[in-house]
Amino acid sequence: MATIYQVSERAGVSLATVSRVMNGSAKVGEATRNKVLQAMQELNYRPNSIAQSLASNCSNSVGMLVSEVHGPFFGEMMSGVENELRSVGKHVIIAAGHSDVESEKDAIEFLISRKCDALILHVDAVSDEYLLELNKQTPVVVLNRHVAGMDENCICLNNELGGYLATKAMLDLGHQQIAYISGPLFKLDVRERLAGHKRALQEAGRAFDEGLFVEGDFHEAGGVAAMEQLLKQQQPFSAVVCANDEMACGAMNCARDHQLDIPADVSIMGFDNVIISRYTFPHLSTIDFPAGEMGRMAARWVRKHIYQDDKLKVQNLFEPSLVLRDSVSRR
């Protein structure tokens, strides 16, 4: 079996240069990189990942924590991270925190125990203070959450603007009685989206009506239950804004079960623009949340700051956009 020393001799470069090529360092010129790769191919050399880690004090792996590992939203986010890091020979270890303080901390400790070079975290329950302390020990990137004192480490969406755009679209279509189904209110992004909804109402001279508000759980069944609650109250509304697409799909199914036509009887808006929103009937209007691109940007942060790929640019704030489809109509 060929060794790194033989690769070094064949390519006519130092051991350190071969190591940098294997670690995906940007500090190696293209011509030199090609010589090393050609030598590796000619010798049929396969790097030993454990030996690489010991030699470079780098595991070439990144830990990622998400709230859940199922569903299209986190699937897009995880795929964005994995594709970006895999392109430079790095690997991702994924764990779930389930939006619970102890579960999130346990998962983070697990990732740290795997010697991850950095952590990409989509967390809801742990405090800002915990994240600030954690970042002193292990480099951390936070997704969809702003932590004061870690501004450059946060990849965020303007959730307040997203909530505003969703409700403003309904108001612009002539809807006056607009119901709102939120996610769990302990989550920061949920509260931000609700604040955007209230801002749009206020600008239009409409008061926020507690009777047309239901706290949901971000799941389809929660959307069904919330819509059932709104219909039982017998308080009139012509539109429903939901804080994510899964609940919007549940609300649509519930409305149809009650023989309501969408959008003639009730217009429904989601949030996220996950793939299912394009295949509902009618197609779901929603707010685009670029989860995949934000995942890729978090991975680029790691490439730039941990793996010294200095030429990369990192975008910290993303803007949502309105996607109008068939589930809404003019009142």
C-alpha positions as CSV (number, residue, x, y, z in Angstrom):
1,M,0.0,0.0,0.0
2,A,1.3,3.4,-1.0
3,T,2.3,5.9,1.7
4,I,2.1,9.7,2.0
5,Y,5.9,9.7,1.7
6,Q,5.8,8.0,-1.7
7,V,3.1,10.5,-2.8
8,S,5.4,13.3,-1.7
9,E,8.4,11.9,-3.6
10,R,6.3,11.2,-6.8
11,A,4.8,14.7,-6.8
12,G,8.1,16.4,-5.9
13,V,6.6,18.3,-3.0
14,S,6.9,18.4,0.8
15,L,4.8,16.2,3.1
16,A,3.1,19.4,4.4
17,T,2.0,20.3,0.9
18,V,0.5,16.8,0.4
19,S,-1.3,17.2,3.8
20,R,-2.7,20.5,2.7
21,V,-4.1,19.1,-0.5
22,M,-5.7,16.2,1.4
23,N,-7.3,18.6,3.9
24,G,-8.7,20.8,1.1
25,S,-6.6,23.9,2.0
26,A,-7.0,26.9,-0.3
27,K,-3.3,27.7,0.2
28,V,-2.1,25.3,-2.4
29,G,-1.7,26.4,-6.1
30,E,-3.8,24.7,-8.7
31,A,-0.7,23.3,-10.6
32,T,0.7,21.9,-7.3
33,R,-2.6,20.5,-6.3
34,N,-3.0,18.7,-9.6
35,K,0.5,17.2,-9.3
36,V,-0.3,15.8,-5.9
37,L,-3.7,14.4,-7.0
38,Q,-2.0,12.8,-10.1
39,A,0.6,11.2,-7.9
40,M,-2.1,9.9,-5.5
41,Q,-4.0,8.4,-8.5
42,E,-0.9,6.8,-10.0
43,L,0.0,5.2,-6.7
44,N,-3.6,4.3,-5.9
45,Y,-3.1,6.1,-2.6
46,R,-6.1,6.3,-0.2
47,P,-5.7,8.7,2.7
48,N,-6.3,7.3,6.1
49,S,-8.8,9.6,7.8
50,I,-7.6,8.8,11.3
51,A,-4.0,9.4,10.4
52,Q,-5.1,12.7,8.7
53,S,-6.8,13.8,11.9
54,L,-3.8,13.0,14.1
55,A,-1.4,14.7,11.8
56,S,-3.4,17.9,11.3
57,N,-5.2,18.1,14.6
58,C,-8.3,18.4,12.4
59,S,-11.1,15.8,12.1
60,N,-12.4,17.1,8.8
61,S,-15.9,16.7,10.2
62,V,-18.5,19.2,11.1
63,G,-21.4,18.6,13.6
64,M,-24.9,19.8,12.7
65,L,-27.8,20.0,15.1
66,V,-31.3,20.5,13.8
67,S,-34.7,20.5,15.6
68,E,-35.9,17.4,13.7
69,V,-34.3,15.2,11.0
70,H,-37.6,14.5,9.2
71,G,-39.6,16.7,6.9
72,P,-38.7,18.8,3.8
73,F,-37.6,22.0,5.6
74,F,-34.7,20.5,7.6
75,G,-34.0,18.1,4.7
76,E,-33.2,21.1,2.4
77,M,-31.1,22.7,5.2
78,M,-29.1,19.6,5.9
79,S,-28.6,18.9,2.2
80,G,-27.2,22.5,1.7
81,V,-24.7,22.0,4.5
82,E,-23.6,18.5,3.4
83,N,-23.2,19.4,-0.3
84,E,-21.1,22.4,0.4
85,L,-18.8,20.6,2.8
86,R,-18.6,17.3,0.8
87,S,-17.4,19.4,-2.2
88,V,-14.1,20.1,-0.3
89,G,-13.7,16.6,1.3
90,K,-15.4,17.4,4.7
91,H,-18.1,15.3,6.3
92,V,-21.2,16.1,8.4
93,I,-22.3,14.4,11.6
94,I,-26.0,15.2,12.2
95,A,-28.0,15.1,15.5
96,A,-31.5,16.2,16.5
97,G,-32.4,18.4,19.5
98,H,-36.2,18.2,19.4
99,S,-36.5,21.9,20.6
100,D,-35.8,20.7,24.2
101,V,-33.1,22.2,26.4
102,E,-31.7,19.0,27.7
103,S,-32.0,17.2,24.3
104,E,-30.2,20.0,22.6
105,K,-27.4,20.1,25.2
106,D,-27.0,16.3,25.0
107,A,-26.8,16.4,21.2
108,I,-24.2,19.2,21.3
109,E,-22.1,17.2,23.8
110,F,-22.3,14.2,21.5
111,L,-21.0,16.2,18.6
112,I,-18.2,17.7,20.6
113,S,-17.2,14.1,21.7
114,R,-16.9,13.2,18.0
115,K,-14.1,15.9,17.7
116,C,-16.0,18.0,15.2
117,D,-14.0,20.9,13.9
118,A,-17.1,23.2,14.2
119,L,-20.8,23.1,15.0
120,I,-23.7,24.3,12.9
121,L,-26.7,24.7,15.1
122,H,-30.4,25.2,14.5
123,V,-31.5,25.4,18.1
124,D,-34.6,26.7,19.8
125,A,-34.3,26.0,23.5
126,V,-30.8,26.6,24.8
127,S,-30.1,30.2,25.9
128,D,-28.0,32.8,24.2
129,E,-25.6,32.7,27.2
130,Y,-25.1,29.0,26.7
131,L,-24.2,29.5,23.0
132,L,-21.8,32.3,23.9
133,E,-20.0,30.1,26.3
134,L,-20.0,27.1,23.9
135,N,-18.5,29.3,21.2
136,K,-15.5,29.9,23.4
137,Q,-14.7,26.2,23.4
138,T,-15.8,25.1,19.9
139,P,-16.5,27.3,16.8
140,V,-20.3,27.7,16.4
141,V,-22.5,28.8,13.5
142,V,-26.1,29.5,14.5
143,L,-28.9,29.2,11.9
144,N,-32.2,31.2,11.9
145,R,-31.4,32.9,15.2
146,H,-29.5,36.0,16.1
147,V,-27.4,35.9,19.2
148,A,-26.0,39.2,20.4
149,G,-22.2,39.1,20.7
150,M,-22.0,36.4,18.0
151,D,-23.3,38.5,15.1
152,E,-20.8,37.2,12.6
153,N,-21.6,33.6,13.5
154,C,-25.3,33.9,12.8
155,I,-27.0,33.1,9.5
156,C,-30.5,34.5,9.8
157,L,-33.7,35.1,8.0
158,N,-35.7,38.3,8.4
159,N,-38.7,36.4,9.9
160,E,-40.5,39.6,10.9
161,L,-40.5,40.7,7.3
162,G,-41.8,37.3,6.2
163,G,-44.8,37.5,8.6
164,Y,-45.4,41.0,7.4
165,L,-45.4,40.1,3.7
166,A,-47.8,37.1,4.2
167,T,-50.4,39.2,5.9
168,K,-50.0,42.3,3.7
169,A,-50.6,40.1,0.7
170,M,-54.0,39.1,2.1
171,L,-54.8,42.7,3.0
172,D,-53.9,43.8,-0.5
173,L,-56.3,41.2,-1.9
174,G,-59.1,42.8,0.1
175,H,-59.3,40.4,3.1
176,Q,-60.2,42.1,6.4
177,Q,-60.9,39.2,8.7
178,I,-57.6,37.3,8.7
179,A,-56.9,34.4,11.0
180,Y,-53.4,33.5,12.1
181,I,-52.0,30.1,13.0
182,S,-48.6,30.5,14.7
183,G,-46.0,27.9,15.6
184,P,-45.0,27.3,19.3
185,L,-44.5,30.8,20.8
186,F,-41.4,29.9,22.8
187,K,-39.5,29.9,19.5
188,L,-38.0,33.2,18.6
189,D,-38.7,32.9,14.8
190,V,-42.4,32.3,15.6
191,R,-42.6,35.4,17.7
192,E,-40.9,37.4,15.0
193,R,-43.3,36.2,12.3
194,L,-46.3,37.0,14.5
195,A,-44.8,40.5,15.0
196,G,-44.7,41.0,11.3
197,H,-48.4,39.9,11.0
198,K,-49.3,42.4,13.6
199,R,-47.4,45.2,11.9
200,A,-49.2,44.6,8.6
201,L,-52.5,44.8,10.4
202,Q,-51.6,47.9,12.2
203,E,-50.5,49.6,9.0
204,A,-53.8,48.8,7.4
205,G,-55.7,50.2,10.4
206,R,-56.9,46.7,11.6
207,A,-56.7,45.6,15.2
208,F,-55.1,42.2,16.1
209,D,-58.0,39.9,17.1
210,E,-57.2,37.3,19.7
211,G,-60.3,35.4,18.6
212,L,-58.7,34.8,15.2
213,F,-55.3,33.6,16.6
214,V,-54.4,30.0,17.4
215,E,-51.0,28.7,18.6
216,G,-50.0,25.7,16.5
217,D,-47.1,23.2,16.6
218,F,-45.5,23.4,13.1
219,H,-47.0,20.0,12.2
220,E,-49.8,19.1,9.7
221,A,-52.0,17.7,12.5
222,G,-51.5,20.9,14.4
223,G,-52.8,22.8,11.4
224,V,-55.9,20.6,11.2
225,A,-56.6,21.2,14.9
226,A,-56.0,24.9,14.7
227,M,-58.4,25.2,11.7
228,E,-61.0,23.1,13.6
229,Q,-60.7,25.6,16.5
230,L,-61.2,28.6,14.2
231,L,-64.2,27.1,12.5
232,K,-65.9,26.1,15.8
233,Q,-65.6,29.7,17.1
234,Q,-68.0,30.7,14.3
235,Q,-66.2,34.0,14.1
236,P,-66.1,35.0,10.4
237,F,-62.8,35.1,8.5
238,S,-61.9,34.9,4.8
239,A,-58.2,34.2,5.0
240,V,-55.8,32.2,7.1
241,V,-52.0,32.9,7.4
242,C,-50.0,30.0,8.7
243,A,-46.5,30.2,10.2
244,N,-45.3,27.2,8.1
245,D,-46.3,25.2,5.1
246,E,-47.0,21.9,7.0
247,M,-49.7,23.6,9.2
248,A,-51.0,25.3,6.0
249,C,-51.5,21.9,4.4
250,G,-53.3,20.7,7.5
251,A,-55.5,23.8,7.4
252,M,-56.3,23.2,3.8
253,N,-57.3,19.6,4.4
254,C,-59.5,20.6,7.3
255,A,-61.2,23.3,5.2
256,R,-62.0,20.8,2.5
257,D,-63.4,18.4,5.0
258,H,-65.8,21.2,6.0
259,Q,-66.9,21.6,2.3
260,L,-65.1,24.9,2.0
261,D,-63.7,25.9,-1.3
262,I,-60.1,27.2,-1.5
263,P,-59.7,30.0,-2.3
264,A,-63.3,31.0,-3.1
265,D,-64.5,30.5,0.6
266,V,-61.1,30.9,2.4
267,S,-57.7,31.9,1.2
268,I,-54.7,30.1,2.9
269,M,-51.1,31.2,3.0
270,G,-48.1,29.2,4.3
271,F,-44.4,30.0,5.2
272,D,-41.2,28.2,4.0
273,N,-41.9,27.3,0.4
274,V,-40.9,23.7,0.9
275,I,-41.4,21.3,-2.0
276,I,-44.8,20.1,-0.9
277,S,-46.2,23.7,-1.3
278,R,-45.9,23.2,-5.1
279,Y,-47.8,20.0,-5.2
280,T,-50.9,20.7,-3.0
281,F,-54.2,21.3,-4.6
282,P,-54.6,24.2,-5.0
283,H,-50.9,25.1,-5.1
284,L,-50.0,26.8,-1.8
285,S,-49.1,30.5,-1.7
286,T,-46.3,31.0,0.8
287,I,-43.2,32.9,1.9
288,D,-39.9,31.7,0.5
289,F,-37.4,30.6,3.2
290,P,-34.2,29.7,1.4
291,A,-33.3,26.9,3.9
292,G,-30.9,25.2,1.5
293,E,-29.0,28.3,0.7
294,M,-28.8,29.3,4.3
295,G,-27.4,25.8,5.1
296,R,-24.8,26.2,2.3
297,M,-23.9,29.6,3.7
298,A,-23.3,28.2,7.2
299,A,-21.1,25.6,5.7
300,R,-19.2,28.3,3.8
301,W,-18.7,30.1,7.1
302,V,-17.0,27.0,8.4
303,R,-14.9,26.7,5.2
304,K,-13.8,30.3,5.5
305,H,-13.1,30.5,9.3
306,I,-12.1,26.9,10.2
307,Y,-10.6,25.5,7.0
308,Q,-9.0,28.9,5.9
309,D,-10.7,29.3,2.6
310,D,-10.3,33.0,2.9
311,K,-11.7,33.9,-0.6
312,L,-15.2,32.9,0.3
313,K,-17.8,35.5,1.1
314,V,-20.5,34.8,3.8
315,Q,-24.0,36.3,3.7
316,N,-25.3,36.6,7.3
317,L,-28.9,38.0,6.6
318,F,-31.4,36.6,4.1
319,E,-34.6,38.3,3.0
320,P,-37.8,36.3,2.5
321,S,-40.0,36.8,-0.5
322,L,-43.7,36.3,-1.4
323,V,-44.7,33.4,-3.6
324,L,-48.3,33.8,-4.8
325,R,-50.0,30.6,-6.1
326,D,-53.6,29.3,-6.3
327,S,-54.6,29.1,-2.6
328,V,-55.4,32.8,-2.3
329,S,-57.7,35.0,-4.3
330,R,-59.1,38.5,-4.2
331,R,-62.0,39.0,-1.7
